[in-house]
Amino acid sequence: MPKIKTNKSAAKRFKTTKNGKIKRYKAFGRHLLTSKSPKRRRKLRASAYLDPSDMPRVQMMLPYR
């Protein structure tokens, strides 16, 4: 079988944890931050885990991670 190419855009956005979960960063935290409350901005800085329903698609994009 030929090797599968890693999707480089996905590799920059997602990291795999030791237990096999996939971490992601939250959206809406880059610009237009003046209209968002400090509490909301603080929560946007934290990373989150990928939803289980999205895992198969991301795992196909990151075959060797």
Helices and strands as residue ranges (DSSP letters): H 8-13, E 15-16, E 22-25, H 38-45, E 47-49, G 52-54, H 55-61
